[in-house]
């Protein structure tokens, strides 16, 4: 608004009427379509400096100069009709505030628009709809969010800190770098522990450790690397290649009297044993969807299986399976790490099996399969030492076959070998698991009976004698041969001797007494007193039968 010299305040409409605004034209509305909604269109003329202005003809029906001003239009087409770009358009609905003088019967007469006072602005605003304001508000809201995010991500808006080295860095970048550093340190620690354990375990793969010790060592290695809540170490059954035996475990209750078993192909563990493939949870799901694998397992033997790898050796021969569940530490390449542990375990088990096989061949008799005399002496010394420490008795039973030399002369040595093999079978069938049988030499056999007094040893010897007497034998052609009997002697530590040689001599002396008194019998050794120390011990020889 502008003040005149008289003090009167001029509104925009007054200034237009008086022609104070240069380049602004008043335009009459003569269109019949504007009866109900007159629009006052004020155009700011873009005139070049020094160019004469054009005045519209007031007596023309459409007094707009060609190409100079826009036409007066209703509200819905003012913006569309301003494409001529003659200047910005100011429009207001004046249907209630304008007067049109001189309307004749022939049509609307010439008239001019009246100015609108500033006091009428509120009445004009009431007619404006709320939708444009709502759209504008939503637009402003999203624009504010966008500007805020841009400002937050800008380097100037981030908080910064000074590191220990004196470097000025961004706080978010510092936090991310600290997380990455902690993760790398953890992975480095895992790999350091793995390679240290790997070095120690490699030294233990020489085959000297038994299968139970190897299974326990594998469980300790897996526990240190993955920190799981459940570990299962299965080894292949030697007597039944289609069965896995649980040797070591963590996180499950095991019955002390029996080993739990899983058959090859049964459940996830059996599937891994059959196919020889390392599997994790994603692999199990993929195999079930694509290959139709069935992971059903017995109700009494269900495990939490997150990782499962076979122990392979000797051209992918399965030696066992390692199963891990409830893993709390997930190192990088966890399946590959567990596969490496499984392969090392398979090699260790294979070496142990090969070592056992070589030792068995070296320590056993080639004909009967019993241990030989050299190895028996080592075992007898160990048993005597154990009995002395534990204050327990240990007994020996020495026997030979009656008239075996004559038997070989009558039936041949091949038939004699068959009789020796049959005698070994009788011993295996009759003795306990803790007893040790050996071929002492020729037709002589020796049995070690740990934790057995003399009377119990004599009873066991009589049981062997009766079983051998009932055992039928045949020659190489399948013809039955004569009945085979034995004569033997029993001696016991410590009453019959405290040294290995003393025990063997006492048992051999009792054997000689059995032969001398009629054969086919077992004689208990009698203790040697000081008065008898001058007598020479009589050692029975089976070859003199």
C-alpha positions as CSV (number, residue, x, y, z in Angstrom):
1,X,0.0,0.0,0.0
2,X,1.1,3.6,-0.7
3,X,0.1,6.9,0.9
4,X,-0.9,10.0,-1.0
5,X,0.1,13.5,0.0
6,X,-3.3,14.0,1.6
7,X,-2.6,11.0,3.9
8,X,-5.0,8.6,2.2
9,X,-3.8,5.1,1.9
10,X,-4.0,3.7,-1.7
11,X,-4.6,0.0,-2.2
12,X,-3.5,-2.0,-5.1
13,X,-6.9,-1.5,-6.8
14,X,-6.7,2.3,-6.3
15,X,-3.3,2.4,-7.8
16,X,-4.5,0.5,-10.8
17,X,-7.5,2.8,-11.2
18,X,-5.3,5.9,-11.0
19,X,-2.7,4.4,-13.4
20,X,0.1,4.6,-10.9
21,X,1.4,1.2,-11.9
22,X,3.2,1.5,-15.2
23,X,2.6,-1.3,-17.6
24,X,-0.7,-2.4,-16.0
25,X,-3.9,-2.3,-17.9
26,X,-7.5,-2.4,-16.7
27,X,-9.5,-4.7,-18.8
28,X,-13.3,-4.8,-19.1
29,X,-15.1,-8.1,-19.1
30,X,-17.8,-8.2,-21.7
31,X,-18.1,-12.0,-22.1
32,X,-21.5,-13.5,-21.3
33,X,-19.8,-16.5,-19.7
34,X,-18.5,-14.2,-16.9
35,X,-21.9,-13.1,-15.6
36,X,-21.7,-15.4,-12.6
37,X,-18.0,-15.3,-12.1
38,X,-16.2,-12.2,-13.3
39,X,-12.5,-12.3,-13.3
40,X,-10.3,-9.2,-13.2
41,X,-7.1,-10.0,-15.0
42,X,-4.2,-7.6,-14.5
43,X,-1.3,-8.2,-16.8
44,X,2.2,-6.7,-16.3
45,X,3.2,-5.8,-19.8
46,X,6.7,-6.6,-20.9
47,X,7.6,-3.6,-22.9
48,X,11.0,-2.9,-24.2
49,X,12.5,0.4,-23.1
50,X,11.5,3.3,-25.4
51,X,8.8,1.2,-27.1
52,X,5.4,3.0,-27.3
53,X,2.5,1.5,-25.4
54,X,-0.6,0.2,-27.2
55,X,-3.9,1.1,-25.8
56,X,-6.8,-1.2,-26.4
57,X,-9.9,0.0,-28.3
58,X,-12.7,0.5,-25.8
59,X,-15.6,0.2,-28.3
60,X,-14.6,-3.2,-29.6
61,X,-16.3,-6.3,-28.5
62,X,-13.0,-7.9,-27.8
63,X,-10.7,-5.0,-27.1
64,X,-7.5,-7.0,-26.4
65,X,-4.7,-6.0,-28.8
66,X,-3.4,-8.9,-30.8
67,X,-0.5,-10.5,-29.2
68,X,-0.3,-8.0,-26.3
69,X,-2.6,-9.2,-23.5
70,X,-4.5,-12.3,-22.4
71,X,-8.2,-12.6,-22.5
72,X,-10.5,-12.3,-19.4
73,X,-11.4,-15.9,-18.7
74,X,-13.2,-17.8,-16.0
75,X,-11.3,-19.2,-13.0
76,X,-10.7,-22.7,-14.4
77,X,-8.8,-21.5,-17.5
78,X,-6.8,-18.4,-16.5
79,X,-3.6,-20.4,-15.9
80,X,-4.0,-22.3,-19.2
81,X,-4.6,-19.2,-21.2
82,X,-1.5,-17.5,-19.9
83,X,0.7,-19.4,-22.3
84,X,1.5,-16.3,-24.3
85,X,3.9,-15.4,-21.5
86,X,3.1,-11.7,-21.5
87,X,3.6,-11.4,-17.7
88,X,2.4,-12.9,-14.4
89,X,-1.4,-13.1,-14.0
90,X,-3.2,-11.7,-10.9
91,X,-6.7,-13.0,-10.6
92,X,-9.4,-12.6,-8.1
93,X,-13.1,-13.6,-8.1
94,X,-15.1,-10.4,-8.2
95,X,-18.5,-11.8,-8.8
96,X,-19.8,-10.3,-5.6
97,X,-17.8,-7.1,-5.5
98,X,-18.0,-5.7,-9.1
99,X,-20.6,-3.4,-10.7
100,X,-21.3,-3.3,-14.4
101,X,-23.0,0.0,-15.5
102,X,-24.9,0.4,-18.9
103,X,-26.4,-2.9,-19.8
104,X,-28.7,-2.5,-22.8
105,X,-31.1,-4.8,-24.5
106,X,-28.7,-5.6,-27.2
107,X,-26.0,-7.0,-24.8
108,X,-23.7,-5.9,-22.2
109,X,-22.6,-2.4,-22.4
110,X,-19.2,-1.1,-21.8
111,X,-18.2,-1.1,-18.2
112,X,-15.2,-0.9,-16.0
113,X,-14.2,-3.0,-13.1
114,X,-14.4,-1.5,-9.6
115,X,-11.4,-1.8,-7.2
116,X,-11.6,-4.2,-4.4
117,X,-10.7,-2.8,-1.0
118,X,-8.3,-4.5,1.3
119,X,-11.1,-5.0,3.9
120,X,-12.8,-7.5,1.5
121,X,-9.7,-9.9,1.5
122,X,-11.2,-12.1,4.2
123,X,-14.4,-12.7,2.2
124,X,-12.3,-13.6,-0.8
125,X,-10.2,-16.1,1.2
126,X,-13.3,-17.9,2.5
127,X,-14.0,-19.0,-1.0
128,X,-10.6,-20.6,-1.5
129,X,-10.7,-24.5,-1.2
130,X,-8.5,-26.3,1.4
131,X,-7.0,-29.0,-1.0
132,X,-4.3,-26.8,-2.4
133,X,-3.2,-25.9,1.1
134,X,-3.2,-29.6,2.1
135,X,-1.1,-30.6,-0.9
136,X,1.3,-27.8,-0.2
137,X,1.6,-28.8,3.5
138,X,2.4,-32.5,2.6
139,X,4.9,-31.3,0.0
140,X,6.6,-29.1,2.6
141,X,6.6,-32.0,5.1
142,X,8.5,-34.4,2.8
143,X,10.7,-31.6,1.6
144,X,11.7,-31.0,5.3
145,X,12.5,-34.7,5.8
146,X,14.6,-34.8,2.7
147,X,16.5,-31.7,3.7
148,X,17.0,-33.0,7.2
149,X,18.5,-36.3,5.9
150,X,20.7,-34.5,3.5
151,X,21.9,-32.3,6.4
152,X,22.4,-35.2,8.6
153,X,24.5,-37.0,6.0
154,X,26.5,-34.0,5.2
155,X,30.0,-33.9,6.7
156,X,29.4,-30.7,8.5
157,X,26.5,-32.1,10.6
158,X,28.3,-35.3,11.8
159,X,30.0,-35.5,15.1
160,X,33.8,-36.0,15.0
161,X,36.3,-37.2,17.5
162,X,40.1,-37.3,17.8
163,X,41.7,-40.7,17.9
164,X,44.6,-41.8,20.0
165,X,46.9,-41.0,17.1
166,X,45.7,-37.4,17.0
167,X,43.7,-37.8,13.8
168,X,40.4,-36.0,13.5
169,X,37.8,-38.5,12.2
170,X,34.1,-38.8,11.9
171,X,32.3,-40.5,14.8
172,X,30.2,-42.9,12.6
173,X,33.2,-43.9,10.6
174,X,35.2,-44.5,13.7
175,X,32.5,-46.7,15.2
176,X,32.2,-48.8,12.0
177,X,36.0,-49.2,11.9
178,X,36.0,-50.3,15.5
179,X,33.4,-53.0,14.8
180,X,35.3,-54.2,11.8
181,X,38.5,-54.3,13.8
182,X,36.8,-56.3,16.6
183,X,35.4,-58.8,14.0
184,X,38.8,-59.2,12.4
185,X,40.5,-59.7,15.8
186,X,38.0,-62.4,16.7
187,X,38.5,-64.2,13.3
188,X,42.2,-63.9,13.8
189,X,42.0,-65.5,17.2
190,X,39.9,-68.4,15.9
191,X,42.4,-69.1,13.1
192,X,45.3,-68.8,15.5
193,X,43.8,-71.4,17.8
194,X,42.9,-73.6,14.9
195,X,46.4,-73.7,13.5
196,X,47.9,-74.2,16.9
197,X,45.6,-77.1,17.6
198,X,46.2,-78.4,14.1
199,X,50.0,-78.5,14.8
200,X,49.5,-80.4,18.0
201,X,47.0,-82.9,16.5
202,X,49.2,-83.6,13.6
203,X,51.8,-85.0,16.0
204,X,49.1,-87.3,17.4
205,X,48.2,-88.9,14.0
206,X,50.9,-91.6,14.2
207,X,48.4,-94.3,15.0
208,X,49.6,-94.9,18.6
209,X,46.4,-93.5,20.2
210,X,43.5,-95.8,20.5
211,X,40.1,-95.0,18.9
212,X,38.5,-93.8,22.1
213,X,41.4,-91.3,22.7
214,X,41.2,-90.0,19.2
215,X,37.4,-89.5,19.5
216,X,38.0,-87.6,22.8
217,X,40.7,-85.4,21.1
218,X,38.4,-84.5,18.2
219,X,35.7,-83.5,20.6
220,X,38.1,-81.1,22.4
221,X,39.2,-79.5,19.1
222,X,35.7,-78.9,17.9
223,X,34.7,-77.5,21.3
224,X,37.5,-74.9,21.3
225,X,36.8,-73.7,17.7
226,X,33.0,-73.5,17.6
227,X,32.0,-73.4,21.3
228,X,28.8,-75.5,20.6
229,X,26.2,-76.7,23.1
230,X,26.3,-80.2,21.5
231,X,29.0,-82.4,19.9
232,X,28.7,-86.0,18.7
233,X,31.6,-88.1,17.5
234,X,30.6,-91.3,15.8
235,X,33.0,-94.0,14.7
236,X,32.3,-96.8,12.2
237,X,31.8,-100.2,13.8
238,X,34.5,-102.6,12.9
239,X,32.3,-105.6,13.1
240,X,29.4,-104.0,11.3
241,X,30.4,-101.5,8.6
242,X,26.8,-100.4,8.2
243,X,26.6,-99.0,11.8
244,X,28.0,-95.9,13.5
245,X,28.8,-96.1,17.2
246,X,28.7,-93.0,19.4
247,X,32.1,-92.8,21.1
248,X,32.3,-89.3,22.6
249,X,29.6,-86.6,23.1
250,X,28.9,-83.3,24.7
251,X,25.5,-81.9,25.7
252,X,23.5,-85.2,25.8
253,X,23.1,-87.9,28.4
254,X,24.6,-91.2,27.6
255,X,23.9,-94.5,29.3
256,X,27.0,-95.9,30.9
257,X,26.1,-99.5,29.9
258,X,25.7,-99.2,26.2
259,X,26.7,-97.2,23.2
260,X,24.1,-95.5,21.1
261,X,24.1,-96.5,17.4
262,X,22.9,-95.0,14.1
263,X,22.7,-97.0,10.9
264,X,24.2,-95.7,7.7
265,X,21.5,-93.7,5.8
266,X,19.4,-93.1,9.0
267,X,18.6,-89.4,9.6
268,X,21.0,-86.6,8.9
269,X,24.0,-88.3,10.4
270,X,23.4,-91.5,8.5
271,X,22.9,-89.6,5.3
272,X,26.3,-87.8,5.7
273,X,27.9,-91.2,6.4
274,X,26.4,-92.7,3.3
275,X,27.2,-89.9,0.9
276,X,30.5,-88.7,2.4
277,X,29.5,-85.0,2.1
278,X,29.8,-82.1,4.6
279,X,26.4,-80.5,5.3
280,X,25.1,-77.4,7.1
281,X,21.5,-76.2,7.8
282,X,21.1,-74.7,4.3
283,X,22.4,-77.8,2.7
284,X,19.9,-80.0,4.5
285,X,17.0,-77.8,3.5
286,X,18.1,-77.6,-0.1
287,X,18.6,-81.4,-0.2
288,X,15.2,-82.0,1.3
289,X,13.5,-79.7,-1.3
290,X,15.4,-80.8,-4.4
291,X,16.5,-84.3,-3.7
292,X,13.6,-85.4,-1.5
293,X,15.9,-86.6,1.4
294,X,14.2,-87.9,4.5
295,X,15.7,-86.8,7.7
296,X,13.5,-88.9,10.0
297,X,15.4,-90.5,12.9
298,X,14.4,-92.7,15.8
299,X,12.6,-91.0,18.6
300,X,15.1,-92.0,21.1
301,X,18.0,-90.6,19.1
302,X,17.3,-87.1,17.9
303,X,20.1,-84.5,17.8
304,X,20.5,-80.8,17.1
305,X,22.5,-80.9,13.9
306,X,23.9,-77.5,12.6
307,X,27.0,-78.9,11.0
308,X,27.8,-82.4,10.1
309,X,30.9,-83.7,8.3
310,X,32.3,-87.2,7.6
311,X,35.7,-88.4,8.6
312,X,37.2,-89.6,5.3
313,X,40.4,-91.4,4.5
314,X,41.8,-93.9,2.0
315,X,39.9,-92.9,-1.1
316,X,36.9,-91.4,0.6
317,X,36.4,-94.4,3.0
318,X,34.2,-93.2,5.8
319,X,35.8,-93.7,9.2
320,X,33.2,-91.8,11.3
321,X,31.0,-88.7,11.5
322,X,31.3,-85.4,13.6
323,X,28.0,-83.6,14.3
324,X,27.9,-80.1,15.9
325,X,24.7,-78.4,17.2
326,X,24.0,-75.1,19.0
327,X,27.0,-73.3,17.6
328,X,27.8,-70.0,19.4
329,X,30.9,-69.0,17.5
330,X,30.6,-68.8,13.8
331,X,34.0,-68.3,12.3
332,X,34.5,-67.5,8.6
333,X,34.4,-70.7,6.4
334,X,33.1,-72.7,9.4
335,X,32.0,-75.7,7.2
336,X,35.5,-75.8,5.7
337,X,37.2,-75.7,9.1
338,X,35.0,-78.6,10.4
339,X,35.7,-80.5,7.2
340,X,39.4,-80.1,7.7
341,X,39.1,-81.4,11.3
342,X,37.0,-84.4,10.1
343,X,39.6,-85.2,7.4
344,X,42.4,-85.1,9.9
345,X,40.4,-87.4,12.2
346,X,39.8,-89.8,9.4
347,X,43.5,-90.0,8.6
348,X,44.3,-90.5,12.3
349,X,41.7,-93.3,12.6
350,X,43.1,-94.9,9.4
351,X,46.6,-94.8,10.7
352,X,45.5,-96.3,14.0
353,X,43.8,-99.1,12.1
354,X,46.8,-99.8,9.9
355,X,49.0,-99.7,13.0
356,X,46.8,-102.2,14.8
357,X,46.8,-104.5,11.8
358,X,50.6,-104.5,11.5
359,X,51.0,-105.0,15.2
360,X,48.5,-107.8,15.2
361,X,50.4,-109.5,12.4
362,X,53.7,-109.1,14.2
363,X,52.4,-110.2,17.6
364,X,50.2,-113.1,16.6
365,X,50.8,-116.6,15.5
366,X,50.3,-117.1,11.8
367,X,48.6,-120.5,12.1
368,X,46.2,-120.1,15.1
369,X,45.7,-116.3,15.2
370,X,46.6,-116.3,18.9
371,X,49.4,-114.0,20.2
372,X,52.9,-115.4,20.0
373,X,55.3,-116.2,22.7
374,X,57.3,-113.0,22.3
375,X,54.3,-110.7,22.8
376,X,52.9,-112.9,25.5
377,X,56.0,-112.3,27.6
378,X,55.5,-108.5,27.4
379,X,51.8,-108.9,28.4
380,X,52.6,-111.3,31.2
381,X,55.1,-108.8,32.7
382,X,52.5,-106.0,32.5
383,X,49.8,-108.2,34.2
384,X,52.2,-109.2,37.0
385,X,53.1,-105.6,37.7
386,X,49.4,-104.5,37.6
387,X,48.5,-107.3,40.1
388,X,51.3,-106.3,42.4
389,X,50.2,-102.7,42.4
390,X,46.5,-103.5,42.9
391,X,47.2,-106.4,45.3
392,X,45.2,-108.8,43.1
393,X,46.1,-112.3,42.0
394,X,46.9,-113.4,38.5
395,X,47.1,-117.0,37.3
396,X,48.7,-118.9,34.5
397,X,47.4,-122.1,32.7
398,X,49.9,-124.0,30.6
399,X,48.8,-127.1,28.7
400,X,49.8,-129.2,25.7
401,X,47.9,-131.7,23.6
402,X,48.4,-135.4,24.6
403,X,50.4,-137.6,22.2
404,X,50.4,-134.9,19.5
405,X,53.6,-136.2,18.0
406,X,52.0,-139.6,17.4
407,X,48.9,-137.8,16.1
408,X,51.0,-136.1,13.4
409,X,52.7,-139.3,12.5
410,X,49.3,-141.1,12.1
411,X,47.3,-138.4,10.4
412,X,49.9,-136.0,8.9
413,X,51.0,-132.5,9.7
414,X,48.2,-130.9,7.8
415,X,45.7,-132.6,10.0
416,X,47.8,-131.6,13.0
417,X,47.6,-127.9,11.9
418,X,43.8,-128.3,11.7
419,X,43.8,-129.6,15.2
420,X,45.9,-126.6,16.4
421,X,43.5,-124.2,14.7
422,X,40.5,-126.0,16.3
423,X,42.1,-125.7,19.7
424,X,42.5,-121.9,19.3
425,X,38.8,-121.7,18.4
426,X,37.9,-123.6,21.6
427,X,40.0,-121.1,23.6
428,X,38.3,-118.1,22.1
429,X,34.9,-119.5,22.7
430,X,35.5,-120.5,26.3
431,X,37.7,-117.7,27.8
432,X,36.6,-114.3,29.1
433,X,37.3,-111.1,27.2
434,X,39.9,-110.1,29.8
435,X,41.7,-113.4,29.5
436,X,44.8,-113.7,27.2
437,X,45.5,-116.9,25.2
438,X,48.7,-117.5,23.3
439,X,50.5,-120.2,21.5
440,X,53.5,-120.9,23.6
441,X,55.3,-123.2,21.1
442,X,54.6,-126.4,19.1
443,X,51.5,-127.9,20.7
444,X,51.8,-125.9,23.9
445,X,49.4,-123.1,24.8
446,X,49.4,-120.6,27.7
447,X,46.5,-118.6,29.1
448,X,46.8,-115.6,31.4
449,X,43.8,-115.2,33.8
450,X,43.9,-111.7,35.3
451,X,42.4,-111.1,38.8
452,X,41.8,-114.8,39.2
453,X,42.8,-116.9,42.2
454,X,44.2,-120.5,41.8
455,X,40.9,-122.2,42.5
456,X,39.1,-120.1,39.9
457,X,41.9,-120.7,37.4
458,X,41.7,-124.4,37.9
459,X,37.9,-124.3,37.3
460,X,38.5,-122.3,34.0
461,X,41.2,-124.8,32.9
462,X,38.8,-127.8,33.6
463,X,36.2,-126.0,31.4
464,X,38.7,-125.7,28.6
465,X,39.7,-129.4,28.9
466,X,36.2,-130.6,28.8
467,X,35.3,-128.4,25.8
468,X,38.4,-129.7,23.9
469,X,37.5,-133.3,24.6
470,X,34.0,-132.8,23.1
471,X,35.3,-131.0,20.0
472,X,35.2,-133.2,16.9
473,X,38.1,-132.9,14.5
474,X,38.6,-134.0,10.8
475,X,41.5,-134.4,8.5
476,X,42.0,-132.5,5.3
477,X,39.7,-134.9,3.4
478,X,36.9,-134.4,5.9
479,X,37.2,-137.7,7.6
480,X,36.9,-137.7,11.4
481,X,40.0,-138.3,13.5
482,X,40.5,-139.6,17.0
483,X,39.6,-137.6,20.1
484,X,42.1,-134.9,21.3
485,X,42.8,-134.3,25.0
486,X,45.1,-132.0,27.0
487,X,47.2,-132.0,30.1
488,X,47.9,-128.8,32.0
489,X,49.1,-127.0,35.1
490,X,48.0,-123.9,37.0
491,X,50.1,-121.5,38.9
492,X,49.2,-118.2,40.7
493,X,50.9,-114.9,41.6
494,X,52.1,-114.3,44.2
495,X,52.0,-117.6,46.1
496,X,53.7,-119.6,43.3
497,X,56.2,-116.9,42.4
498,X,56.6,-113.2,42.1
499,X,58.6,-113.1,38.9
500,X,57.5,-114.1,35.4
501,X,60.0,-116.9,35.2
502,X,59.0,-118.3,38.5
503,X,55.3,-118.4,37.6
504,X,56.0,-120.1,34.2
505,X,58.3,-122.7,35.9
506,X,55.6,-123.5,38.6
507,X,52.9,-124.0,36.0
508,X,55.2,-126.1,33.8
509,X,56.1,-128.3,36.8
510,X,52.4,-128.8,37.4
511,X,52.0,-129.7,33.7
512,X,54.7,-132.4,34.0
513,X,52.9,-133.8,37.1
514,X,49.6,-134.0,35.0
515,X,51.3,-136.0,32.3
516,X,53.1,-138.2,34.7
517,X,49.8,-139.1,36.5
518,X,47.9,-140.2,33.5
519,X,47.3,-137.2,31.2
520,X,44.0,-135.6,30.2
521,X,43.9,-133.7,33.5
522,X,44.8,-130.3,35.1
523,X,47.0,-130.1,38.1
524,X,47.4,-127.1,40.5
525,X,50.9,-126.0,41.4
526,X,52.1,-126.6,44.9
527,X,54.0,-123.8,46.7
528,X,57.8,-124.3,47.0
529,X,59.2,-124.2,50.5
530,X,62.8,-123.6,51.6
531,X,63.3,-127.2,52.2
532,X,62.6,-127.9,48.6
533,X,64.8,-125.1,47.2
534,X,67.6,-127.5,46.4
535,X,65.4,-129.5,44.0
536,X,65.6,-128.8,40.3
537,X,62.2,-127.7,38.9
538,X,60.9,-130.1,36.3
539,X,59.7,-128.3,33.2
540,X,57.3,-130.3,31.1
541,X,58.0,-130.5,27.3
542,X,55.1,-131.2,25.1
543,X,57.3,-132.7,22.4
544,X,58.2,-135.5,24.8
545,X,54.7,-136.8,25.0
